[in-house]
Amino acid sequence: MLRLLLLALFLVPALAAAQPARYVATNATVYTVDDDQPTAEAFAVEDGRFVAVGTEAALTAAYPDWPTLDMDGRTVVPGLIDAHAHLMGLGEALLQADLVGTTSPAEIVERLVAFAADLPEGAWVTGRGWDQNDWGGDGAFPTRADLDAAFPDRPVWLGRVDGHAGWANTAALRAAGIDPDAPAPMAPEGGAVLVDDQGRPTGVFVDAAEMLVAEAMPTPDLAYYTEALTRALAETSKYGLTGVHEAGSPLATLPLYRQFAADGRFPIRNYVMITPGEIGAFCDAYPDGIGEDRVIVRSVKVYADGALGSRGAALLADYSDDPGNHGLLFRPDEAVEATVRAAMACGLQVNTHAIGDRANRQVLDAYEAAIAATGGGPGRHRIEHSQILSLDDIARFAAMDIIASVQPTHATSDMPWAGDRLGDDRLKGAYAWRRLLDSGARLALGSDFPVERVDPLLGFHAAVTRQDADGMPAGGWYGNQVLTRAEALRGFTLDAAYAAFMEDEVGSIAPGKRADFVVFSQDLMTVPLEAILDTEVVATYIDGTPVYEAEDE
């Protein structure tokens, strides 16, 4: 822990001090994502911005006295931007038991026992990453009984991989004031409490109902959040990320982010989406938003429904594998429209989570009505995930200039069971990136980390192959929806920047823009598809300064 803190305190300033204020980067294959000059051999940087891009001969002649930075034949692309992520959520996940990839409740208990051995006496045991769809069988949810034998007295609270369900043991129920032997409490709107055949809580709480248990947990202190943020930032730079769009963050986190930035400890540009309940307070305090170098706030994250894996995504028709259940809309249509209208009226971009086709239609309808009533505020409103769409709704994105913010690895993670949930007909409009793009819509690509892994190359690979890391299935899952490599790179760079009103500053390698770029070990734009994931990040630069450099082997 001390090593991580020292790294965050001293790494970035030390690198900044070692980097010349101006230089010419040479001997590179540069993909600029600039239509005027798609490729180059070299570029010049001065005071943190690109000043020229072109051939090596032209730039070394134009700047003969400038130091050169030999890229050793490597490939350079603009700094990668994850258009939908949870920066603090990643840090918190790194402080909990990692349950990703577990194949049974028994394996989860084994990991929890090892994790709990280092916890203070009486502390809650927390973890994240379980997915009942990975356990074989019928994909049934776990119960508190699976945890009680190993943890009869200590509260246990475990977040599902997508964050849309929580799993508690009996001790956690009691700590939350829930009688495990009585009928389950009523779920709040937009949530569900799973019950046994006698109506008692099983221990699984979906979406809004998660707060029935989560609110009983001890409140973390500043030291906890400082450590979480330190750990998260140590992850992002090493994967080539120079920007993230944080999909929902309370105003209380902003002082910590801004302090890290002021101290030179924030090697990322974070486009923060506030929470809906704080629209009024934020607009009163920051009528023009926050537009700092590393912390930018001018949008709000709204939720329309839950997730497909926990059957909380709101569908127009019943789940194919759960007749009678069509998921959960978090709020009625008029309430969603009221929130959207209030946000647009005060000049905020609205970015709404919608997974199911019913939720996506609700959001499109709300945007249409609010734009008509308010003029739409700043525009460029987004639907986060845009995951399952009625084919009739796809054209509405381009018609209203709505950005589809999608996460390619969700498709490859969900493909083993998405067909069971939806059936073949609905899959035609699910994860439909090619249909969206061909309709004229703009895509911004992300990962949703820590739901998925941080590495954006996993998303790039999924976008261009519709295959998992093992190359399955052959030809890709609904392979007619793949993106080209140029489209995928643009989605993680210039179009992600556009989705945050930052395309004039970042997203491409062009004169006048900030010198954010990534150096890769190989040419991910030309290597065989099966070799893309062998690509490694050699260095990550922000404002022309390295914030990550791989160790020499």
C-alpha positions in Angstrom: 0.0 0.0 0.0 2.8 2.4 0.9 4.5 1.7 -2.4 1.4 2.5 -4.3 1.0 5.8 -2.5 4.6 6.8 -3.1 4.2 5.9 -6.8 1.2 8.1 -7.1 2.9 11.0 -5.3 6.2 11.0 -7.2 6.0 9.1 -10.5 4.2 11.7 -12.6 6.2 14.8 -11.4 9.5 12.9 -11.9 8.6 12.0 -15.5 7.5 15.5 -16.2 10.8 16.9 -15.0 12.7 14.5 -17.3 10.8 15.2 -20.5 12.0 18.1 -22.7 9.5 20.9 -23.3 9.7 20.3 -27.1 10.8 17.4 -29.3 10.3 15.6 -32.6 9.0 12.0 -32.3 10.5 10.0 -35.2 10.7 6.5 -36.6 7.1 5.7 -35.9 4.0 4.4 -37.7 1.4 7.0 -36.6 -2.3 6.6 -37.0 -3.6 10.1 -36.5 -7.4 9.6 -36.7 -7.3 12.9 -38.6 -9.1 12.7 -42.0 -6.8 15.3 -43.5 -3.7 13.2 -42.8 -4.6 9.7 -41.6 -1.0 8.4 -41.2 2.4 9.9 -40.6 6.0 9.0 -39.7 6.7 11.8 -37.1 5.2 14.6 -35.1 6.5 17.6 -33.2 5.5 18.5 -29.7 6.0 21.8 -27.9 4.6 22.8 -24.5 2.3 19.8 -24.3 0.7 20.2 -27.8 1.3 18.8 -31.2 2.7 21.5 -33.5 3.3 19.5 -36.7 2.6 16.1 -38.1 4.2 14.6 -41.2 7.2 12.8 -42.6 10.3 12.4 -40.6 12.4 14.2 -43.3 10.1 17.2 -43.3 9.9 17.6 -39.5 13.5 17.1 -38.7 14.3 19.7 -41.4 11.7 22.1 -40.0 12.9 21.7 -36.4 16.7 20.9 -36.8 17.6 22.0 -33.3 14.9 20.1 -31.4 15.6 16.9 -29.5 14.3 13.8 -31.2 12.4 11.0 -29.5 13.0 7.7 -31.4 9.9 5.5 -31.4 12.0 2.6 -32.5 9.6 1.7 -35.3 6.6 1.4 -32.9 3.0 2.3 -33.7 1.5 5.4 -32.2 -2.2 6.3 -31.9 -4.0 9.1 -30.1 -4.5 8.7 -26.4 -7.3 6.2 -25.8 -10.5 7.4 -24.2 -12.9 5.0 -22.4 -16.3 6.6 -23.0 -18.1 4.7 -20.2 -16.2 3.7 -17.0 -16.3 3.9 -13.3 -13.0 5.3 -12.0 -13.7 5.3 -8.3 -15.7 2.0 -8.8 -12.5 0.5 -10.1 -10.5 1.6 -7.1 -13.2 0.3 -4.7 -13.2 -3.0 -6.6 -9.4 -3.3 -6.1 -10.0 -3.0 -2.3 -12.5 -5.8 -2.3 -12.4 -9.6 -2.9 -12.1 -10.2 -6.7 -14.8 -12.6 -7.7 -14.5 -12.3 -11.5 -14.1 -15.6 -13.2 -15.4 -17.7 -10.4 -17.2 -20.8 -11.5 -19.3 -21.8 -8.4 -20.5 -20.5 -5.0 -17.9 -22.8 -3.4 -15.0 -21.1 -5.2 -16.4 -17.7 -4.1 -16.5 -18.8 -0.5 -12.9 -20.1 -0.9 -11.8 -16.6 -2.1 -13.7 -14.8 0.6 -12.2 -16.9 3.4 -8.7 -16.0 2.1 -9.6 -12.3 1.7 -11.2 -12.1 5.2 -8.1 -13.4 6.9 -6.5 -10.0 6.5 -9.5 -7.9 7.6 -9.9 -6.3 11.0 -12.2 -8.1 13.5 -15.8 -7.5 12.7 -15.3 -5.8 9.3 -17.8 -6.5 6.6 -16.5 -8.9 3.9 -17.1 -7.3 0.5 -16.5 -8.5 -3.0 -17.5 -7.9 -6.6 -17.6 -9.8 -9.8 -19.8 -12.9 -9.4 -21.9 -14.0 -12.3 -24.3 -16.9 -11.9 -24.3 -17.4 -15.6 -20.8 -18.6 -15.4 -21.6 -21.4 -12.9 -23.2 -23.9 -15.3 -26.6 -25.4 -14.7 -29.7 -23.3 -15.1 -28.1 -19.9 -14.1 -30.1 -19.7 -10.9 -29.2 -17.0 -8.5 -27.3 -17.9 -5.3 -28.7 -17.7 -1.8 -27.5 -16.6 1.6 -27.3 -20.2 2.6 -24.3 -20.5 0.3 -22.4 -18.0 2.5 -23.7 -18.7 6.0 -21.7 -21.8 6.8 -18.4 -20.0 6.3 -19.6 -16.7 7.7 -22.3 -17.3 10.3 -21.7 -14.0 12.2 -19.7 -11.6 10.0 -21.7 -9.7 7.4 -21.0 -10.5 3.8 -22.1 -8.3 0.8 -21.1 -9.2 -2.7 -21.8 -7.1 -5.9 -22.7 -8.9 -9.1 -20.2 -8.3 -12.0 -22.5 -5.6 -13.5 -23.2 -3.9 -10.2 -26.9 -4.5 -10.7 -27.5 -7.0 -8.0 -26.0 -7.7 -4.5 -25.8 -11.0 -2.6 -25.9 -11.0 1.2 -25.5 -13.6 3.9 -27.9 -13.8 6.9 -25.6 -11.7 9.1 -25.7 -8.9 6.6 -29.5 -9.0 6.6 -29.6 -8.8 10.3 -27.1 -5.9 10.3 -29.5 -4.1 7.8 -32.5 -4.7 10.1 -34.0 -7.3 7.9 -35.5 -10.3 9.6 -34.3 -13.3 7.7 -37.2 -15.5 8.9 -40.0 -13.0 8.1 -41.5 -12.0 4.8 -39.1 -10.0 2.7 -39.3 -6.2 2.8 -41.1 -4.5 -0.1 -38.6 -3.5 -2.8 -38.4 0.2 -3.8 -39.4 1.2 -7.3 -36.9 0.0 -9.8 -35.7 -2.9 -7.6 -36.5 -6.5 -6.6 -36.0 -8.6 -3.5 -35.7 -12.3 -4.4 -37.6 -14.6 -2.1 -37.9 -18.3 -1.4 -41.2 -20.3 -1.6 -42.2 -18.9 1.8 -41.6 -15.3 0.9 -38.4 -14.9 2.9 -35.4 -13.0 1.4 -33.0 -15.3 -0.3 -30.2 -12.8 0.1 -30.2 -11.4 -3.5 -31.3 -7.8 -4.0 -31.6 -6.4 -7.5 -31.0 -2.8 -8.6 -32.7 -0.2 -6.4 -33.3 -2.9 -3.7 -29.6 -3.2 -3.2 -29.7 -0.1 -0.9 -31.7 -2.0 1.6 -28.5 -3.8 2.6 -25.8 -1.4 1.3 -26.9 1.5 3.4 -26.2 -0.5 6.5 -22.5 -0.8 5.7 -20.0 1.4 7.5 -19.3 4.7 5.7 -15.8 4.7 4.1 -13.5 7.6 5.2 -11.3 9.9 3.1 -8.3 7.5 3.5 -10.3 4.7 1.9 -11.2 6.8 -1.1 -7.7 8.1 -1.4 -6.3 4.6 -1.5 -9.0 3.5 -4.0 -8.3 6.4 -6.3 -4.6 5.8 -6.1 -5.0 2.1 -7.1 -7.4 3.0 -10.0 -5.0 5.5 -11.5 -2.2 3.0 -11.3 -4.3 0.8 -13.6 -5.5 3.2 -16.2 -2.2 4.6 -17.5 -0.6 1.3 -18.1 -3.4 0.3 -20.5 -3.0 3.4 -22.7 -5.9 5.4 -21.3 -5.5 9.1 -21.3 -9.2 9.8 -20.8 -12.3 8.3 -19.2 -15.9 9.3 -19.0 -17.0 8.5 -15.4 -20.5 7.3 -15.7 -22.0 8.6 -12.5 -20.1 10.2 -9.6 -21.4 12.1 -6.6 -20.3 15.7 -6.1 -18.5 14.6 -2.9 -15.8 12.9 -5.0 -14.9 16.0 -7.0 -12.7 17.7 -4.3 -10.6 14.6 -4.1 -10.2 14.4 -7.9 -9.3 18.1 -8.1 -6.8 17.8 -5.3 -5.1 14.9 -7.0 -5.0 16.9 -10.2 -3.6 20.0 -8.4 -0.9 17.8 -6.9 0.1 16.3 -10.2 -1.2 12.9 -9.2 -4.1 12.5 -11.7 -2.7 11.1 -15.0 -6.1 11.0 -16.8 -8.6 13.4 -18.2 -11.9 12.6 -16.4 -15.2 13.6 -17.9 -17.4 13.2 -14.9 -21.2 12.6 -15.0 -23.0 13.8 -11.9 -25.9 12.0 -10.3 -29.6 13.0 -11.0 -30.3 14.0 -7.4 -27.6 16.7 -7.6 -28.6 18.5 -10.8 -30.0 21.5 -8.9 -27.1 21.8 -6.5 -24.5 21.5 -9.3 -26.2 24.0 -11.6 -26.4 26.5 -8.7 -22.8 26.1 -7.8 -21.3 25.7 -11.3 -23.6 27.4 -13.8 -21.0 27.0 -16.5 -19.9 23.5 -15.4 -16.3 22.6 -14.5 -13.8 22.8 -17.3 -10.4 22.1 -15.8 -7.5 20.3 -17.5 -8.0 16.9 -15.9 -11.5 17.2 -14.3 -14.4 18.2 -16.6 -18.0 18.2 -15.5 -20.9 19.1 -17.7 -23.2 16.0 -17.8 -25.5 13.9 -15.8 -25.9 10.1 -15.6 -29.5 8.9 -15.4 -30.7 5.3 -15.1 -33.6 3.9 -16.9 -33.4 0.1 -16.1 -31.2 -2.6 -14.8 -29.0 -5.2 -16.5 -29.7 -8.2 -18.8 -27.7 -10.7 -16.7 -29.8 -10.1 -13.6 -33.0 -9.9 -15.7 -33.4 -6.3 -14.7 -33.2 -4.8 -18.2 -36.6 -3.5 -19.2 -38.0 -5.3 -22.2 -41.0 -4.7 -24.4 -41.9 -8.3 -24.2 -41.2 -11.0 -21.5 -37.8 -12.6 -21.1 -37.6 -15.7 -23.3 -36.3 -17.7 -20.4 -38.5 -16.2 -17.7 -42.1 -15.8 -18.8 -44.0 -13.1 -17.0 -40.9 -11.0 -16.3 -40.1 -8.1 -18.6 -37.5 -6.5 -16.3 -37.4 -3.3 -14.3 -38.0 0.3 -15.4 -36.5 2.4 -12.6 -39.1 5.2 -12.9 -42.2 6.0 -14.9 -42.0 7.8 -18.2 -43.0 11.2 -16.9 -40.4 11.1 -14.1 -37.6 10.3 -16.6 -38.8 13.1 -18.9 -38.9 15.5 -16.0 -35.3 14.7 -15.0 -34.1 15.0 -18.6 -35.9 18.3 -19.1 -34.4 19.8 -15.9 -30.9 18.7 -16.9 -31.2 20.1 -20.4 -32.7 23.3 -19.1 -29.6 24.0 -17.0 -27.2 23.2 -19.8 -26.2 19.6 -19.0 -25.6 16.8 -21.4 -27.8 13.9 -20.5 -26.3 10.4 -20.6 -28.9 7.7 -19.7 -28.2 4.0 -18.9 -30.6 1.9 -21.0 -30.1 -1.8 -21.6 -33.5 -3.2 -22.7 -35.5 -2.2 -25.7 -38.3 -0.9 -23.5 -35.8 1.3 -21.6 -34.2 2.5 -24.8 -37.5 3.6 -26.2 -38.4 5.3 -22.9 -35.2 7.3 -23.1 -35.6 8.2 -26.8 -39.1 9.4 -26.1 -38.0 11.4 -23.1 -35.1 13.0 -25.1 -37.5 13.8 -28.0 -40.0 15.5 -25.7 -37.4 17.4 -23.7 -35.5 18.6 -26.7 -38.8 20.0 -28.1 -39.5 21.7 -24.8 -36.0 23.1 -24.0 -34.2 23.3 -27.2 -31.9 20.4 -26.0 -29.4 22.4 -24.0 -25.8 21.6 -25.2 -26.9 18.7 -27.3 -24.9 15.5 -28.0 -27.0 13.6 -25.5 -26.2 10.0 -25.1 -27.7 6.6 -24.3 -25.2 4.6 -22.3 -25.1 0.9 -23.5 -27.8 1.2 -26.2 -27.7 -2.5 -25.9 -31.0 -4.0 -27.0 -33.0 -1.9 -29.5 -36.2 -2.4 -31.4 -35.2 -2.2 -35.0 -37.8 0.6 -35.4 -35.8 2.7 -32.9 -32.4 2.5 -34.5 -32.9 5.4 -36.9 -34.0 7.7 -34.1 -30.5 8.0 -32.8 -29.2 9.8 -35.9 -32.4 11.7 -36.4 -32.0 13.3 -32.9 -28.2 13.4 -32.9 -28.1 10.9 -30.0 -24.8 9.3 -29.4 -24.8 5.5 -28.8 -22.2 4.9 -26.0 -21.5 1.2 -26.3 -19.1 -1.3 -24.7 -17.9 -4.0 -27.2 -16.8 -6.5 -24.5 -20.4 -6.6 -23.2 -21.3 -8.5 -26.3 -18.6 -11.0 -26.0 -19.2 -11.5 -22.3 -23.0 -11.8 -22.7 -23.0 -14.0 -25.9 -23.1 -17.4 -24.1 -26.5 -16.6 -22.6 -28.0 -13.5 -24.2 -29.9 -15.7 -26.7 -31.6 -17.5 -23.9 -32.8 -14.2 -22.4 -33.9 -12.6 -25.7 -34.5 -15.2 -28.4 -33.2 -14.9 -31.9 -35.6 -12.2 -33.2 -34.6 -9.6 -30.5 -30.9 -10.4 -31.0 -31.1 -8.7 -34.4 -31.3 -5.4 -32.6 -28.9 -6.3 -29.7 -25.3 -5.1 -29.6 -26.1 -3.8 -33.1 -23.1 -1.5 -33.7 -23.0 -1.8 -37.5 -26.7 -1.1 -37.8 -26.3 2.0 -35.6 -23.3 3.2 -37.5 -24.8 2.6 -40.9 -28.0 4.5 -39.9 -25.8 7.6 -39.3 -25.5 7.4 -35.6 -22.2 8.2 -33.9 -20.6 5.6 -31.6 -18.5 6.2 -28.5 -16.7 3.1 -27.3 -15.9 2.1 -23.7 -15.6 -0.8 -21.3 -17.8 -0.1 -18.3 -14.8 -1.1 -16.1 -14.8 -2.6 -13.5 -17.7 -4.5 -14.9 -15.3 -5.5 -17.7 -11.5 -5.3 -17.6 -9.8 -2.0 -18.0 -7.7 -2.9 -21.1 -9.3 -1.0 -24.1 -7.6 -3.4 -26.5 -10.1 -6.0 -25.3 -12.8 -3.7 -26.5 -11.0 -3.0 -29.8 -10.7 -6.7 -30.4 -14.3 -7.4 -29.6 -15.5 -4.6 -31.8 -13.6 -5.8 -34.9 -14.1 -9.6 -34.4 -17.2 -10.1 -32.2 -15.1 -12.9 -30.7 -13.8 -13.6 -27.2 -10.1 -13.6 -26.4 -9.9 -17.3 -27.4 -11.2 -16.4 -30.9 -14.6 -17.9 -30.4 -17.0 -18.3 -32.1 -15.5 -18.7 -35.6 -16.6 -15.8 -37.7 -17.8 -13.8 -34.7 -21.1 -13.7 -32.8 -23.5 -12.0 -35.3 -20.4 -11.2 -37.2 -22.3 -8.9 -39.6 -22.2 -6.3 -36.8 -18.4 -5.9 -36.6 -16.7 -2.6 -37.0 -13.6 -1.9 -39.1 -10.4 -1.3 -37.2 -10.5 2.4 -38.3 -14.0 2.7 -36.9 -13.1 1.0 -33.6 -10.0 3.2 -33.2 -12.1 6.3 -33.9 -14.7 5.1 -31.3 -12.0 4.9 -28.6 -10.4 8.3 -29.6 -12.0 11.1 -31.7 -15.6 10.0 -31.4 -15.2 9.4 -27.6 -13.8 13.0 -27.4 -16.7 14.3 -29.4 -19.1 12.6 -26.9 -17.5 14.8 -24.2 -17.3 18.1 -26.3 -13.5 17.7 -26.3 -12.8 16.9 -30.0 -11.0 20.2 -30.5 -8.5 19.4 -27.8 -7.9 15.6 -27.9 -8.9 12.5 -29.8 -6.5 12.8 -32.8 -2.9 13.6 -33.5 -3.1 17.0 -35.2 -1.5 20.4 -34.9 -2.9 22.5 -32.0 -4.3 19.5 -30.0 -3.0 18.3 -26.7 -0.2 15.8 -27.1 -2.0 12.7 -25.7 -0.8 9.6 -27.4 0.0 5.9 -26.9 3.0 3.9 -28.1 2.2 0.2 -29.0 4.6 -2.7 -29.4 3.1 -3.6 -32.8 0.8 -2.4 -35.5 -2.7 -3.3 -34.2 -4.2 -1.9 -37.4 -2.5 -4.5 -39.7 -1.5 -7.5 -37.6 -3.8 -10.6 -38.0 -7.0 -10.4 -36.0 -5.8 -13.2 -33.8 -2.7 -11.3 -32.9 -4.4 -8.0 -31.8 -4.4 -9.0 -28.1 -0.7 -9.7 -28.2 -0.2 -5.9 -28.5 1.4 -4.2 -25.5 1.5 -0.7 -24.3 5.0 0.6 -24.5 4.2 4.1 -23.2 1.3 6.5 -22.5 1.8 10.2 -22.9 -0.4 13.1 -21.7 0.4 16.6 -22.7 3.6 15.3 -24.3 4.8 13.8 -21.1 5.0 10.1 -20.3 2.7 9.0 -17.5 3.5 5.3 -18.0 6.5 3.5 -19.5 6.8 -0.2 -19.7 9.8 -1.7 -18.0 12.5 -3.1 -20.3 12.6 -6.8 -20.3 
